[in-house]
Amino acid sequence: MSSRTIGLSQKNREPEPSFFAGMSKFTSATILATVMLASAGAAGGLVGLALSYRNLPDVRSMKGYIPSETTHIYDIKGKVLASLHAEENREVMPLDQMSPHLKMAVLAIEDSNFYEHGGINPVGILRASLTNFQEGRTVQGASTLTMQLVKNLFLSPERALTRKLAEAVLAMRMEKLFQKDEILEMYLNQVYWGHNTYGVETAAQSYFNKSSSELTLAEASMMAGIIQAPAAYSPFVEKETAKKRQDVVLNRMVELGWVSAAEAQAARDQPLSFGQVTSFQQSRSPYVTNTVIKELRRRFGREALVRGGMRIQTTVDFDMQEAAEEVVRNSHRRVAYAADQMALVAVDPRTHFIKAVVGGVDSKKSEFNRATQAIRQPGSSFKPFVYYTAYASGKYTPSSVIDDKPVRYNDGTAKGYKPQNYDRTFGGPMSLRQALAQSRNIPAVTLGQKVGIENVIDVCRVLGIKSPIPPVISLPLGSVDLTPLEMASAYATFANNGWQSETTAIVQVTDSSGRLLLDNTPDPQLVLDPWAAASLNSTLTGVINGGTGKNASIGRQAAGKTGTTSSERDVWFVGYVPQLSAAVWIGNDDYSQMGGSATGGGFAAPVWRRFMLKALKDSPAEYFTSASKFQRPKK
């Protein structure tokens, strides 16, 4: 056996084939004769079995086999946010990168004749048969490492003679098809090490907080001892028992001549520093994970996600995410008497990357992601879509005058539809800038009728809003159900003067070998009229500078809009600066009213302010491009 076989250095004294021969080195005529008879009987039985087991799994399917691996999710700077796996938490490691100590230890205790047999070990079968006969029960197995592998891959765990024979047939077939190194690599990446940990690399990271390539003889011998009964021999369960198993493995390695007695003793004496169970750990940010999984399932399907060993770089900035979670958690205490939930989502207008997403007050109590999945009425925060449509028509500017007076529209009822302002008053003639800053309802409805509700809906679709939008007269007042993410993303396009990329939570996805599976490099497209977008930005700065959103002031130029539904079931503030757009929603999951004191300006705007101050603390102030820099659209 060459040094390449199990990667042993000269320092570790590569075992010669004779060391792996195990009991085959015995030359006693009596034992030899017995073995030959046992081998002949076994071979004859297996030939017959092979003829009757034609329906066994085809081991050729293992060509190109890739075991399921854990998928990892990172923030945009590379910080691990979550690890996803189904029933098997696994990292695949090439054989030549594994510690030589580990390969020797596993072979010593599991199958010391591995490189000498052809899938079954007649000597082992004889030894186990004699022992079990003497005990009157099954106390010792005769499975080779190859037999264990085919059992794990293809067969049920039942203890039955037919299954054992099937193991032997499949093992011999596998030995014909694969080289020994290939089988050993598959085995070490497949084997179960306890605590939902599969494969040598994940086990090493869990038990010793290091790669399998770095395992010492002491660590490797303890890990090898776990394989036979992970539930009983894990050091996380009982360290004394694990230590005894380590001693068994080391004794076997000395007996085989693979390590010296002195090396074994040094391994026994080495203090071990243990890691922790790495499976089932909670995500750092469950709402981020929720958002990413939803997007990945749409693109790849659930099975690929939990089995594919993907490396997912998200768009989320973990520092900004932590700030958002802290703001939501602390801000909710101030409004908990009226509202049981709050959501916040932030989008970078330059890339349309989601930078932070908080779908509720406490993810431990509810992982429902209200930022991306809850559809709620946006109230007056919908009005900017109407005003943009007006500006884009070429017929209106922020200085255009509109009359805030009683109106009535035919809606098919006897009384018709008569919109009312929040304060039940009428302001008379006023500019569009003033009407939006004060969030007057009647001018918004009037403007919606003048520009056409269908045109407003078209603008919403261009902005990426996919939720159903009914073409009703009251649409300008937010009589539609949208998600906070849709609102933040749409406003982000305003902030970028009409340039838009696809909103995403994922920068890129690779497989475990680094092959690129998904690349979401921004591809900005101009989807809005720049003059109209810049005019809207200018108009919405007035909301914060003395309008209904004055509680959102952050000491730099910013634009935004409050939203309060007439039934006080939903309150909003959606706002932005050139480099960040964010939406805040507050309400009750059961749609109950919050009471007359609940407004977007009073409840949501301060939350937005607290978040933006934290998120932008290291970012210099930027300013919106003036509409004068663009050409006004023709009427």
C-alpha positions as CSV (number, residue, x, y, z in Angstrom):
1,M,0.0,0.0,0.0
2,S,1.5,3.4,-1.0
3,S,1.8,6.5,1.1
4,R,-1.0,8.0,-1.1
5,T,-3.4,5.3,0.1
6,I,-4.2,6.8,3.5
7,G,-1.8,9.8,3.5
8,L,0.7,8.6,6.1
9,S,4.0,10.5,6.4
10,Q,7.3,8.8,7.0
11,K,7.3,10.3,10.5
12,N,4.2,8.3,11.3
13,R,5.8,5.1,9.8
14,E,3.5,4.0,7.0
15,P,2.0,0.6,7.8
16,E,3.1,-2.1,5.5
17,P,0.5,-4.4,3.9
18,S,1.4,-7.0,6.5
19,F,0.1,-4.7,9.2
20,F,-3.3,-4.5,7.4
21,A,-3.4,-8.2,6.9
22,G,-4.7,-8.7,10.5
23,M,-5.4,-12.3,11.1
24,S,-4.4,-13.4,7.6
25,K,-0.8,-13.6,8.8
26,F,-1.6,-16.7,10.8
27,T,-0.1,-19.7,9.1
28,S,-1.4,-22.5,11.3
29,A,-2.6,-25.3,9.0
30,T,-5.6,-25.9,11.2
31,I,-6.8,-22.3,11.0
32,L,-6.0,-22.1,7.3
33,A,-8.0,-25.1,6.5
34,T,-10.9,-23.8,8.6
35,V,-10.8,-20.4,6.9
36,M,-10.7,-22.0,3.4
37,L,-13.8,-24.1,4.2
38,A,-15.6,-21.1,5.6
39,S,-14.6,-19.0,2.6
40,A,-15.7,-21.7,0.2
41,G,-19.0,-22.0,2.0
42,A,-19.5,-18.3,2.1
43,A,-18.5,-17.9,-1.5
44,G,-20.9,-20.6,-2.6
45,G,-23.7,-19.2,-0.7
46,L,-23.0,-15.7,-2.0
47,V,-23.0,-16.9,-5.6
48,G,-26.4,-18.4,-5.1
49,L,-27.6,-15.3,-3.4
50,A,-26.3,-13.1,-6.2
51,L,-28.5,-15.0,-8.6
52,S,-31.6,-14.4,-6.4
53,Y,-30.7,-10.8,-5.5
54,R,-30.9,-9.4,-9.0
55,N,-33.2,-6.6,-7.7
56,L,-30.6,-5.3,-5.3
57,P,-29.7,-1.6,-5.8
58,D,-27.2,-0.9,-8.6
59,V,-23.9,0.2,-7.0
60,R,-23.0,1.9,-10.3
61,S,-25.3,4.7,-9.2
62,M,-22.5,5.6,-6.8
63,K,-20.4,6.8,-9.7
64,G,-20.4,10.6,-9.3
65,Y,-22.2,10.3,-6.0
66,I,-22.3,13.4,-3.9
67,P,-23.6,13.0,-0.4
68,S,-26.0,15.6,1.0
69,E,-24.2,18.5,2.6
70,T,-25.1,21.3,5.0
71,T,-25.9,24.7,3.3
72,H,-24.4,27.8,4.9
73,I,-25.7,31.3,4.8
74,Y,-23.4,34.3,5.2
75,D,-24.0,38.0,5.5
76,I,-22.5,40.3,2.8
77,K,-19.2,40.5,4.7
78,G,-18.8,36.7,5.2
79,K,-20.2,36.3,8.7
80,V,-22.1,33.0,9.2
81,L,-25.8,33.7,9.8
82,A,-27.2,30.1,9.6
83,S,-26.6,26.5,8.6
84,L,-29.3,24.5,6.9
85,H,-29.6,20.8,6.6
86,A,-32.2,18.1,6.6
87,E,-31.6,15.0,8.6
88,E,-27.9,15.0,7.8
89,N,-25.5,17.8,8.9
90,R,-22.4,17.2,6.7
91,E,-19.4,18.7,5.2
92,V,-17.6,16.7,2.5
93,M,-13.8,16.4,2.8
94,P,-11.4,14.8,0.3
95,L,-9.5,11.8,1.6
96,D,-6.1,13.2,1.0
97,Q,-6.9,16.2,3.2
98,M,-8.0,14.1,6.2
99,S,-5.7,13.5,9.1
100,P,-3.6,10.3,8.7
101,H,-4.2,9.6,12.4
102,L,-7.9,9.5,11.8
103,K,-7.7,7.2,8.8
104,M,-5.5,4.8,10.7
105,A,-7.6,4.9,13.8
106,V,-10.8,4.2,12.0
107,L,-9.3,1.3,10.0
108,A,-7.8,-0.2,13.1
109,I,-11.1,-0.4,15.0
110,E,-13.5,-0.9,12.1
111,D,-11.7,-2.9,9.5
112,S,-7.9,-3.5,9.8
113,N,-7.9,-5.8,6.8
114,F,-9.6,-3.2,4.6
115,Y,-6.9,-2.9,2.0
116,E,-6.5,-6.7,1.7
117,H,-10.1,-8.0,1.3
118,G,-12.5,-7.8,-1.6
119,G,-15.5,-6.5,0.2
120,I,-16.0,-9.3,2.7
121,N,-13.6,-10.7,5.3
122,P,-13.8,-14.5,5.7
123,V,-11.5,-14.4,8.7
124,G,-13.8,-11.8,10.4
125,I,-16.8,-13.9,9.5
126,L,-15.3,-17.0,11.1
127,R,-14.2,-15.1,14.2
128,A,-17.6,-13.4,14.7
129,S,-19.5,-16.7,14.1
130,L,-17.4,-18.6,16.7
131,T,-17.8,-15.8,19.3
132,N,-21.6,-15.4,18.7
133,F,-22.0,-19.2,18.8
134,Q,-20.2,-19.4,22.2
135,E,-22.3,-16.5,23.6
136,G,-25.5,-17.8,22.2
137,R,-26.4,-14.4,20.8
138,T,-25.0,-11.7,18.4
139,V,-22.2,-9.9,20.3
140,Q,-19.8,-9.3,17.5
141,G,-20.3,-8.2,13.9
142,A,-18.4,-9.3,10.8
143,S,-19.1,-6.3,8.6
144,T,-16.2,-4.8,6.6
145,L,-16.0,-1.1,6.1
146,T,-17.4,-1.6,2.6
147,M,-20.4,-3.6,4.0
148,Q,-21.1,-0.8,6.4
149,L,-21.0,1.7,3.6
150,V,-23.5,-0.1,1.4
151,K,-25.8,-0.7,4.4
152,N,-25.9,3.0,5.1
153,L,-26.4,3.9,1.5
154,F,-28.8,1.2,0.3
155,L,-30.3,-1.0,3.0
156,S,-32.5,-0.8,6.0
157,P,-30.9,-1.2,9.5
158,E,-32.9,-4.4,10.4
159,R,-30.8,-7.2,11.8
160,A,-31.6,-10.1,9.5
161,L,-29.6,-12.8,7.7
162,T,-31.0,-11.7,4.3
163,R,-29.9,-8.1,4.9
164,K,-26.5,-9.3,5.9
165,L,-26.1,-11.4,2.8
166,A,-27.3,-8.5,0.7
167,E,-24.6,-6.4,2.3
168,A,-22.0,-8.9,1.3
169,V,-23.2,-9.0,-2.3
170,L,-23.3,-5.3,-2.7
171,A,-19.9,-4.9,-1.0
172,M,-18.3,-7.2,-3.5
173,R,-19.9,-5.4,-6.3
174,M,-18.7,-2.1,-5.0
175,E,-15.2,-3.4,-4.6
176,K,-15.2,-4.3,-8.3
177,L,-16.3,-0.9,-9.3
178,F,-14.4,1.5,-7.0
179,Q,-10.8,1.7,-5.8
180,K,-10.1,1.3,-2.1
181,D,-9.3,5.0,-1.6
182,E,-12.6,5.9,-3.2
183,I,-14.5,3.6,-0.8
184,L,-12.7,4.9,2.2
185,E,-13.4,8.5,1.3
186,M,-17.1,7.7,0.8
187,Y,-17.3,5.9,4.1
188,L,-15.6,8.6,6.1
189,N,-17.9,11.3,4.5
190,Q,-21.0,9.2,5.0
191,V,-20.6,7.7,8.5
192,Y,-22.8,8.9,11.4
193,W,-20.9,10.4,14.4
194,G,-23.8,11.2,16.6
195,H,-25.8,14.4,17.4
196,N,-27.1,14.6,13.8
197,T,-23.5,14.9,12.6
198,Y,-22.5,13.0,9.5
199,G,-19.0,12.7,7.9
200,V,-15.6,13.3,9.4
201,E,-15.3,17.0,8.8
202,T,-18.5,18.0,10.5
203,A,-17.8,15.6,13.4
204,A,-14.3,17.0,13.9
205,Q,-15.6,20.6,13.9
206,S,-18.3,19.6,16.4
207,Y,-16.2,17.5,18.8
208,F,-12.9,19.4,18.7
209,N,-13.7,22.7,16.9
210,K,-11.1,22.0,14.2
211,S,-10.9,20.6,10.7
212,S,-10.5,16.8,10.3
213,S,-7.1,17.6,8.6
214,E,-5.8,18.9,12.0
215,L,-6.8,16.0,14.2
216,T,-4.1,14.6,16.5
217,L,-3.7,10.9,17.4
218,A,-5.5,11.5,20.7
219,E,-8.5,13.2,19.0
220,A,-8.6,10.8,16.1
221,S,-8.6,7.7,18.3
222,M,-11.5,9.1,20.4
223,M,-13.5,9.9,17.3
224,A,-12.8,6.5,15.8
225,G,-14.1,4.9,19.0
226,I,-17.5,6.8,18.7
227,I,-18.5,5.2,15.4
228,Q,-19.7,1.9,16.8
229,A,-22.3,3.5,19.2
230,P,-22.4,7.3,18.9
231,A,-25.3,7.6,21.4
232,A,-23.3,5.9,24.1
233,Y,-19.7,6.7,23.3
234,S,-19.9,10.5,22.5
235,P,-17.9,12.6,24.9
236,F,-20.8,15.0,24.9
237,V,-22.8,12.2,26.6
238,E,-20.2,10.6,28.9
239,K,-16.5,11.6,28.7
240,E,-15.3,8.7,30.8
241,T,-16.9,6.2,28.5
242,A,-15.5,8.0,25.5
243,K,-12.1,7.9,27.1
244,K,-12.3,4.1,27.6
245,R,-13.2,3.7,23.9
246,Q,-10.2,5.8,23.0
247,D,-8.1,3.4,24.9
248,V,-9.6,0.4,23.0
249,V,-8.7,2.1,19.7
250,L,-5.1,2.9,20.8
251,N,-4.5,-0.6,22.1
252,R,-5.7,-2.0,18.7
253,M,-3.3,0.4,16.9
254,V,-0.4,-0.8,19.1
255,E,-1.4,-4.4,18.5
256,L,-1.3,-3.9,14.8
257,G,2.0,-2.1,15.0
258,W,0.7,1.1,13.5
259,V,1.8,3.2,16.5
260,S,4.2,2.6,19.2
261,A,3.3,2.0,22.9
262,A,4.9,5.4,23.7
263,E,2.9,7.2,21.0
264,A,-0.3,5.6,22.3
265,Q,0.5,6.6,25.9
266,A,1.2,10.2,24.8
267,A,-2.2,10.2,23.1
268,R,-3.9,9.0,26.3
269,D,-2.2,11.7,28.3
270,Q,-3.0,14.5,25.9
271,P,-5.6,16.9,27.4
272,L,-8.5,17.3,25.0
273,S,-10.4,20.5,24.4
274,F,-14.0,19.8,23.2
275,G,-16.3,21.8,21.0
276,Q,-20.0,21.8,21.0
277,V,-23.0,20.2,19.2
278,T,-23.2,22.2,15.9
279,S,-26.4,20.7,14.6
280,F,-29.8,22.3,15.3
281,Q,-28.2,25.6,16.3
282,Q,-30.6,28.5,15.8
283,S,-30.0,31.0,13.1
284,R,-28.4,34.3,14.2
285,S,-31.2,36.1,12.4
286,P,-34.2,33.8,11.7
287,Y,-36.0,36.5,9.7
288,V,-33.0,36.8,7.3
289,T,-32.9,33.0,7.0
290,N,-36.6,32.9,6.3
291,T,-36.3,35.5,3.5
292,V,-33.3,33.8,1.9
293,I,-34.9,30.3,2.1
294,K,-38.1,31.7,0.4
295,E,-36.0,33.1,-2.5
296,L,-33.8,29.9,-2.8
297,R,-36.8,27.6,-2.8
298,R,-38.3,29.6,-5.7
299,R,-35.1,29.3,-7.7
300,F,-33.7,25.8,-6.7
301,G,-36.4,23.9,-4.8
302,R,-36.4,22.7,-1.2
303,E,-34.5,19.5,-1.8
304,A,-31.5,21.2,-3.4
305,L,-31.4,23.7,-0.5
306,V,-31.1,21.2,2.3
307,R,-29.0,18.6,0.4
308,G,-26.9,20.8,-1.9
309,G,-24.1,22.0,0.3
310,M,-24.6,25.6,-0.9
311,R,-22.6,28.6,0.2
312,I,-25.0,31.5,0.1
313,Q,-23.7,35.1,0.4
314,T,-26.7,37.3,1.4
315,T,-27.1,41.0,0.8
316,V,-27.7,41.5,4.5
317,D,-25.3,43.6,6.6
318,F,-25.2,41.8,10.0
319,D,-24.4,45.0,11.9
320,M,-27.4,46.8,10.3
321,Q,-29.5,43.7,10.9
322,E,-28.6,43.7,14.6
323,A,-29.4,47.4,14.8
324,A,-32.8,46.8,13.1
325,E,-33.6,44.0,15.6
326,E,-32.6,46.1,18.5
327,V,-34.7,49.1,17.4
328,V,-37.8,46.9,16.8
329,R,-37.4,45.2,20.1
330,N,-37.0,48.4,22.1
331,S,-39.5,50.5,20.1
332,H,-42.2,47.9,20.6
333,R,-42.2,48.4,24.3
334,R,-43.4,52.0,23.7
335,V,-46.4,50.9,21.7
336,A,-47.1,47.4,23.1
337,Y,-50.3,48.7,24.8
338,A,-51.8,49.2,21.4
339,A,-50.0,46.9,18.9
340,D,-48.6,43.4,19.3
341,Q,-46.3,43.4,16.2
342,M,-43.9,45.5,14.3
343,A,-41.8,44.9,11.1
344,L,-38.9,46.7,9.4
345,V,-37.1,46.1,6.2
346,A,-34.3,48.1,4.6
347,V,-33.2,48.1,0.9
348,D,-30.2,49.8,-0.7
349,P,-31.6,51.9,-3.6
350,R,-28.3,51.6,-5.5
351,T,-28.4,47.8,-5.8
352,H,-31.9,46.9,-4.5
353,F,-30.1,44.6,-2.0
354,I,-32.1,43.9,1.2
355,K,-29.8,45.1,4.0
356,A,-31.9,44.2,7.0
357,V,-35.2,42.5,7.6
358,V,-37.1,42.1,10.9
359,G,-40.4,40.3,10.5
360,G,-41.7,40.6,14.1
361,V,-41.0,41.5,17.6
362,D,-39.7,38.1,18.8
363,S,-38.7,35.4,16.4
364,K,-38.7,32.9,19.2
365,K,-42.4,33.3,19.7
366,S,-43.3,33.7,16.0
367,E,-41.1,33.2,12.9
368,F,-43.8,34.5,10.6
369,N,-42.1,37.1,8.6
370,R,-44.4,40.1,8.5
371,A,-41.8,42.1,6.5
372,T,-42.0,39.9,3.5
373,Q,-45.2,37.8,4.0
374,A,-47.8,40.0,5.8
375,I,-50.0,41.9,3.4
376,R,-51.5,45.0,5.1
377,Q,-53.1,48.2,3.9
378,P,-50.5,50.9,3.5
379,G,-52.8,53.8,4.1
380,S,-51.4,57.2,3.0
381,S,-48.0,55.7,2.3
382,F,-49.5,54.6,-1.0
383,K,-50.1,58.2,-2.1
384,P,-46.6,58.8,-3.6
385,F,-47.4,56.3,-6.4
386,V,-50.3,58.6,-7.3
387,Y,-48.2,61.7,-7.2
388,Y,-45.4,60.2,-9.2
389,T,-48.0,59.2,-11.9
390,A,-49.1,62.8,-12.0
391,Y,-45.6,64.2,-12.4
392,A,-44.7,61.6,-15.0
393,S,-47.8,62.6,-17.1
394,G,-46.1,66.0,-17.7
395,K,-49.2,67.8,-16.6
396,Y,-48.2,68.4,-13.0
397,T,-45.3,69.8,-10.9
398,P,-44.9,69.9,-7.2
399,S,-46.2,73.6,-7.4
400,S,-49.4,72.7,-9.3
401,V,-52.5,73.6,-7.4
402,I,-55.3,71.2,-6.4
403,D,-58.4,72.0,-4.5
404,D,-59.0,70.3,-1.2
405,K,-62.8,70.6,-1.2
406,P,-65.8,68.2,-0.8
407,V,-66.2,65.8,-3.7
408,R,-68.3,62.9,-4.5
409,Y,-67.7,60.1,-7.0
410,N,-70.1,57.5,-8.5
411,D,-69.2,54.2,-7.0
412,G,-72.4,52.4,-7.9
413,T,-74.1,53.2,-4.6
414,A,-76.9,55.6,-4.0
415,K,-74.8,58.0,-1.9
416,G,-71.6,57.7,-3.9
417,Y,-68.1,57.8,-2.6
418,K,-67.2,61.0,-0.6
419,P,-63.6,60.9,0.7
420,Q,-62.8,62.7,3.9
421,N,-59.6,64.1,5.3
422,Y,-58.2,62.7,8.5
423,D,-59.2,65.8,10.5
424,R,-62.5,66.1,8.7
425,T,-61.7,69.6,7.4
426,F,-61.1,71.1,4.0
427,G,-58.0,73.2,3.1
428,G,-59.1,74.7,-0.2
429,P,-56.6,75.3,-3.0
430,M,-53.1,74.1,-2.2
431,S,-50.0,72.9,-4.0
432,L,-49.3,69.3,-4.6
433,R,-46.3,69.6,-2.4
434,Q,-48.4,71.0,0.5
435,A,-51.2,68.4,-0.1
436,L,-48.7,65.5,0.2
437,A,-46.8,66.9,3.1
438,Q,-50.0,67.3,5.1
439,S,-51.3,64.0,3.8
440,R,-54.6,65.4,2.6
441,N,-56.9,62.6,1.4
442,I,-59.3,64.5,-0.9
443,P,-56.5,65.9,-3.2
444,A,-55.0,62.4,-3.5
445,V,-58.3,60.8,-4.6
446,T,-59.0,63.8,-6.9
447,L,-55.5,63.4,-8.4
448,G,-56.0,59.7,-8.8
449,Q,-59.1,60.3,-10.9
450,K,-57.4,62.9,-13.0
451,V,-54.3,60.7,-13.9
452,G,-56.3,57.4,-14.1
453,I,-56.3,54.6,-11.5
454,E,-55.1,52.1,-14.2
455,N,-52.1,54.3,-14.8
456,V,-51.3,54.3,-11.1
457,I,-51.5,50.5,-11.1
458,D,-49.2,50.3,-14.0
459,V,-46.6,52.4,-12.1
460,C,-46.9,50.0,-9.2
461,R,-46.2,47.0,-11.4
462,V,-43.2,48.8,-12.9
463,L,-41.9,49.3,-9.4
464,G,-42.1,45.5,-8.8
465,I,-45.3,45.4,-6.7
466,K,-46.9,42.0,-7.4
467,S,-49.7,41.9,-4.9
468,P,-53.2,42.2,-6.3
469,I,-54.3,45.8,-6.8
470,P,-58.0,46.5,-7.2
471,P,-58.9,49.5,-9.5
472,V,-61.1,51.2,-7.0
473,I,-61.6,55.0,-6.5
474,S,-60.2,54.8,-3.0
475,L,-56.9,53.2,-4.1
476,P,-54.9,56.5,-3.6
477,L,-55.7,56.2,0.1
478,G,-54.1,52.7,0.3
479,S,-57.1,50.5,0.0
480,V,-54.9,47.6,-1.1
481,D,-52.9,45.0,0.7
482,L,-49.1,45.2,0.3
483,T,-46.0,43.9,2.1
484,P,-43.4,46.1,3.8
485,L,-40.8,44.7,1.5
486,E,-42.8,45.8,-1.6
487,M,-43.1,49.3,-0.1
488,A,-39.4,49.7,0.8
489,S,-38.4,48.3,-2.6
490,A,-40.7,50.7,-4.5
491,Y,-39.5,53.7,-2.6
492,A,-35.9,52.6,-3.2
493,T,-36.5,53.1,-6.9
494,F,-37.7,56.7,-6.2
495,A,-34.5,57.3,-4.2
496,N,-32.4,56.2,-7.2
497,N,-34.2,58.5,-9.6
498,G,-36.0,55.7,-11.3
499,W,-33.1,53.2,-11.6
500,Q,-34.0,49.7,-10.5
501,S,-32.5,46.3,-10.1
502,E,-34.3,43.1,-9.0
503,T,-34.8,43.2,-5.2
504,T,-33.0,40.3,-3.6
505,A,-31.6,39.0,-0.4
506,I,-28.9,37.0,-2.2
507,V,-25.6,38.2,-3.7
508,Q,-24.5,34.9,-5.0
509,V,-24.7,31.1,-4.4
510,T,-21.9,28.6,-5.0
511,D,-21.7,24.8,-4.3
512,S,-19.3,23.4,-1.8
513,S,-16.5,23.3,-4.4
514,G,-16.9,27.0,-5.3
515,R,-18.8,26.5,-8.6
516,L,-21.1,29.5,-9.1
517,L,-24.8,28.6,-9.1
518,L,-26.4,32.0,-8.9
519,D,-25.0,35.5,-9.5
520,N,-27.3,38.5,-8.5
521,T,-24.9,41.2,-9.6
522,P,-27.1,44.3,-9.9
523,D,-28.3,45.2,-13.4
524,P,-29.9,48.6,-13.0
525,Q,-32.6,49.5,-15.5
526,L,-34.2,53.0,-15.8
527,V,-37.9,52.2,-15.2
528,L,-39.2,55.6,-14.2
529,D,-39.0,59.1,-15.6
530,P,-36.0,60.7,-13.8
531,W,-37.6,64.2,-13.6
532,A,-40.8,62.8,-12.1
533,A,-38.9,60.7,-9.6
534,A,-36.7,63.7,-8.6
535,S,-39.8,65.9,-8.2
536,L,-41.4,63.3,-6.0
537,N,-38.2,63.1,-3.9
538,S,-38.4,66.8,-3.4
539,T,-42.1,66.7,-2.5
540,L,-41.5,63.9,0.0
541,T,-38.8,65.8,1.8
542,G,-41.6,68.2,2.8
543,V,-43.3,65.4,4.7
544,I,-40.4,65.2,7.1
545,N,-39.6,68.9,7.1
546,G,-42.7,70.1,8.8
547,G,-45.3,67.6,7.5
548,T,-46.9,64.5,9.1
549,G,-43.5,62.8,9.2
550,K,-41.6,65.4,11.3
551,N,-40.8,62.7,13.9
552,A,-38.7,61.0,11.2
553,S,-36.2,63.9,11.0
554,I,-32.6,62.5,11.1
555,G,-30.6,65.7,10.7
556,R,-29.9,65.1,7.0
557,Q,-31.9,65.3,3.8
558,A,-34.5,62.5,3.8
559,A,-37.8,61.8,2.1
560,G,-40.7,59.7,3.3
561,K,-44.4,59.2,3.9
562,T,-46.6,58.3,6.8
563,G,-49.5,55.9,6.5
564,T,-52.4,55.4,8.8
565,T,-55.5,53.4,7.8
566,S,-58.9,54.8,8.7
567,S,-59.6,51.9,11.1
568,E,-56.3,52.4,12.9
569,R,-55.4,48.8,12.1
570,D,-52.1,49.6,10.3
571,V,-49.7,52.4,10.7
572,W,-46.6,53.0,8.5
573,F,-43.6,55.1,7.8
574,V,-41.7,54.5,4.6
575,G,-38.8,56.7,3.9
576,Y,-35.3,56.9,2.3
577,V,-32.1,58.7,1.8
578,P,-30.1,58.2,-1.4
579,Q,-28.3,55.2,0.0
580,L,-31.0,53.5,2.1
581,S,-34.8,52.9,1.9
582,A,-36.7,51.5,4.9
583,A,-40.3,50.6,5.7
584,V,-41.8,50.3,9.2
585,W,-45.2,48.7,9.8
586,I,-47.0,48.4,13.2
587,G,-50.2,46.6,14.0
588,N,-51.9,43.6,15.5
589,D,-51.8,40.1,14.0
590,D,-55.6,39.7,14.5
591,Y,-56.3,43.0,12.7
592,S,-57.8,44.6,15.8
593,Q,-57.8,48.4,16.1
594,M,-54.9,50.1,17.9
595,G,-57.0,53.2,18.9
596,G,-57.2,56.8,17.9
597,S,-53.7,57.7,19.2
598,A,-52.0,55.3,16.6
599,T,-50.7,57.2,13.6
600,G,-47.9,56.7,11.2
601,G,-46.3,59.9,12.3
602,G,-46.6,59.2,16.0
603,F,-45.9,55.4,16.1
604,A,-43.9,54.4,13.0
605,A,-41.9,57.6,12.1
606,P,-39.9,57.5,15.4
607,V,-39.0,53.8,14.8
608,W,-37.8,54.7,11.3
609,R,-35.7,57.6,12.8
610,R,-34.0,55.4,15.4
611,F,-33.1,52.7,12.8
612,M,-31.8,55.2,10.2
613,L,-29.6,57.0,12.8
614,K,-28.0,53.7,13.7
615,A,-27.8,52.4,10.1
616,L,-26.2,55.6,8.7
617,K,-24.0,56.6,11.6
618,D,-20.8,55.8,9.6
619,S,-22.2,57.1,6.3
620,P,-21.8,60.7,5.1
621,A,-24.9,62.6,4.2
622,E,-25.9,62.5,0.5
623,Y,-28.4,64.6,-1.3
624,F,-31.1,63.9,-3.9
625,T,-30.5,65.0,-7.4
626,S,-32.5,68.1,-8.2
627,A,-35.3,67.8,-10.8
628,S,-33.7,70.7,-12.7
629,K,-30.9,68.3,-13.7
630,F,-33.5,66.3,-15.8
631,Q,-35.8,67.1,-18.7
632,R,-39.5,67.4,-17.8
633,P,-41.7,64.9,-19.6
634,K,-44.0,66.3,-22.3
635,K,-47.7,66.4,-21.7
